[in-house]
Amino acid sequence: MNIIVVGCGRVGAELAYRLFQRGHQVTVIDYLSTAFANLPPDFRGRTIQGEALNQQVLHRAGIEKADGLAMVTSSDTVNAVVAHAAKMVYGISNIIVRNYDPRWRSLYEHFGVQVVSSSSWGAQRIEELLIEPKGHTVLSAGNGEVEIYEIVISSALQGKEIGELLQDNQECLAVSLTRAGTAVVPKTTTRVTAGDLVLMSATYDGITALRQRLARFEENLP
């Protein structure tokens, strides 16, 4: 794919490099030439210094032939205006916009572009971890009969095997374990460590039984 990334801060540089590594043709635009220093030395995409609001800069980036556009600057104004122009003037349908200030989300939604709001998402995640650290919902399937729950492993569960946590719970299944930012598919014999994030696929009865079992471990009950 031919993809344009506007904004070469930490997010833009990481995104551009990941796309480049997957074999895509990537063009990065930023109004500061120094921003391109955020890109790894082996990045081989195009870099264009200029203001994305300038039509000539977009033409130099090849927007007429772009398959996708990522607006990831820290300016919601720039992101909104360029994304709207790309959709309406150049007919690009594959547009992803970074939302910097949550108060701008309604405008992006009005323009009909996909939005990634790191502030809103981050605040929601932190809230969930504070309120329900023993398992909050991250995905719902069907009409909610089965959901994916995230379990934060406490120190009381240190060294326990996944199978030991689940015991005979037939309505709960461990689908991933994330430790130090790396995720794996756990086995029943996988031992957990305090701070691990375990995703469980479960029915309501299944997650209720798991929560009760985890509580017993933390209370040192058999």
Residue pairs with C-beta under 8 A, 6 or more apart in sequence:
1 19
1 24
1 25
1 67
1 68
2 24
2 25
2 27
2 62
2 65
2 66
2 67
2 68
3 19
3 24
3 25
3 26
3 27
3 66
3 67
3 68
3 69
3 70
4 26
4 27
4 28
4 29
4 58
4 61
4 62
4 63
4 66
4 68
4 69
4 70
5 12
5 15
5 16
5 19
5 26
5 27
5 28
5 29
5 70
5 72
6 12
6 28
6 29
6 30
6 52
6 69
6 70
6 71
6 72
6 73
6 78
6 79
6 82
7 29
7 30
7 71
7 72
7 73
7 74
7 98
8 16
8 28
8 29
8 30
8 32
8 35
8 36
8 38
8 39
8 47
9 35
9 38
9 72
9 73
9 74
10 38
11 72
11 98
11 118
12 28
12 30
12 35
12 38
12 70
12 72
12 73
13 28
13 35
13 38
13 39
13 40
15 70
15 72
16 26
16 28
16 39
16 43
16 45
17 39
17 40
17 43
19 26
19 45
20 26
20 43
20 44
20 45
25 45
26 45
26 46
27 45
27 46
27 47
27 48
27 61
27 62
28 36
28 39
28 45
28 46
28 47
28 48
29 47
29 48
29 49
29 50
29 52
29 57
29 58
29 61
30 36
30 47
30 49
31 49
31 50
31 51
31 52
32 49
33 49
36 47
36 49
39 47
46 61
48 57
48 60
48 61
50 56
50 57
50 60
51 57
52 58
52 71
52 73
52 78
52 82
53 78
53 81
53 82
58 82
58 85
58 86
58 90
63 69
63 86
63 90
63 92
64 90
66 86
66 90
66 92
67 94
68 92
68 94
68 95
68 96
69 82
69 83
69 86
69 92
69 94
69 95
69 96
70 95
70 96
70 97
70 98
71 78
71 79
71 82
71 83
71 95
71 96
71 97
71 98
72 79
72 97
72 98
73 79
73 98
73 100
74 100
75 100
76 99
76 100
76 101
76 104
76 107
79 97
79 98
79 99
79 100
79 108
80 97
80 104
80 107
80 108
80 111
83 95
83 97
83 108
83 111
83 113
84 111
84 113
86 92
86 95
87 93
87 95
87 111
87 112
87 113
95 113
95 114
96 113
96 114
96 115
96 116
97 108
97 113
97 114
97 115
97 116
98 115
98 116
98 117
98 118
99 105
99 108
99 115
99 116
99 117
99 118
99 119
99 120
100 119
101 119
102 117
102 119
102 120
105 115
105 117
105 120
108 115
109 115
128 136
128 150
129 136
129 152
133 152
133 154
134 151
134 152
134 211
134 214
134 215
135 149
135 150
135 151
135 200
135 207
135 210
135 211
136 149
136 150
137 147
137 148
137 149
138 148
138 149
138 150
138 199
139 147
139 148
140 147
140 148
141 147
141 148
145 203
146 201
146 202
146 203
147 201
147 202
147 204
147 207
148 175
148 199
148 200
148 201
149 199
149 200
149 201
149 202
149 207
150 197
150 198
150 199
150 200
151 197
151 198
151 199
151 200
151 210
151 214
152 195
152 196
152 197
153 192
153 193
153 194
153 195
153 196
153 197
153 198
154 194
154 214
154 218
155 194
156 217
156 218
156 220
157 165
157 192
157 194
157 214
157 217
157 218
158 192
158 193
158 194
159 191
159 192
159 193
160 191
160 192
160 217
161 188
161 189
161 190
161 191
161 192
162 174
162 177
162 186
162 187
162 188
162 189
162 190
162 191
162 192
162 198
163 188
163 189
165 174
165 192
165 210
165 213
165 214
165 217
166 172
166 173
166 174
166 188
166 210
167 213
169 202
169 206
169 209
169 210
169 213
170 206
171 202
171 203
171 205
171 206
171 209
172 200
172 201
172 202
172 203
172 206
172 207
172 209
172 210
173 200
173 201
173 202
174 186
174 190
174 198
174 199
174 200
175 185
175 199
175 200
175 201
176 183
176 184
176 185
176 186
176 198
176 199
177 183
177 184
177 185
177 186
177 190
177 192
177 196
177 197
177 198
177 199
178 184
178 196
178 197
178 198
178 199
179 193
179 195
179 196
179 197
184 190
186 198
192 198
200 206
200 207
200 210
202 210
216 222
